[in-house]
């Protein structure tokens, strides 16, 4: 363990900076707090909701139809983004059925 001595004035300046940062963060959290309360969906959730295969889900990501976020090699989706593509998936399902295929 190392012990580092600093002047009281320097310590007070550091403490003031940290307190200012904390106040700004608290303000931003209050201002945008509801946006963090989204329940993110994972691959399995989306496949079940849309009744599609993981390969189809991958295609939707690859072609930019469905927005996603990746954290530590796990993929997440906002529920509102998934709801937006429901008509797209249904349209593709109808077209595939007409051609005698499935998605």
N, C-alpha and C positions, 0 to 999 in steps of 0.2 A: 504494500500500500504506500502511495506517495502522499505527502502532505504538501499542499501548496498554500503559501501565504499571499494574500492580496490586500491592498489598502481598503479601508472601510469605504472610501469614496467610490472606488471601482466596484466593490460589492454592491453598494446601493444603486449604482448605475445599472448593473446587470439585473438586479432585482426589479428595478423599475421597468426595464425592457421586457422582462418575462411577464410582469403584471399587465403591461400594456398589451402584449400579445394575447394573454389570456382573456382580457376584456374584449378584444376584437373577435376572437374565436367564439366567445359566448354570444356576442351580438350576431355574428353570422349564423350560428346554430339556431338562435331564436328566430331569425329572419327566414331561414330556409329549413327549419326543423321538420316540417311535414314531408318534405321530399325524401328524407332518409327512411321513412317508415314503409317503403314499398316492400312487398313480399316478392322477392325475385323467384323466378321459375328456373328449374334446371332442365336438361335435355329430356329426361323421362317425363317430367310434368308436361312439357310442350308436345311431345310425341303422343301422349295419352289424350290431351285436350284436342289436338288437331286430328287425331287418328291417322298419324303418318309414321313411316319408318324412320329410323335414325339416319339412313342414307338420304331420304327426302329432306329431313331437317338440315343435314349438312349442305345439300344443294341450295336450300333457302338462305343459309348463311353465306355460302360462296358467291351467289349471284346478287347479294345485297338486298334481297327481299325482306329478310328478317335481321334487325339489329341485335347485337349481343355484346356481352362483356365477358372477358375471360380473366379469371383470377386463379392463380396457382393451377393451371392446366384444367380448370373446371369452367364450364360455360354456363352463363346465366342470361336470362331474358326478362325484360320488363313485361308485366302482364298486359299493359296497354299496347305494346308493340305486337304481342301475340294476337290480341283481339283485332288489331288492324288488318292482319293478314288472313284472318278467317275467310273472308269472301274470296280472296285470291286462291286459297287452298281448295275451297269448295268449287270454284270455277275450274281449276285444274282437275279435280276429281271427276266432275261431270264430263269434261272433255276426254279424259282417259277412259271413262266408262263408255262413252260413245264410240271410242276406237277399240273397245274390247280389252282394255288394260286396266291396271290398278296403280294407285300411287301410294 
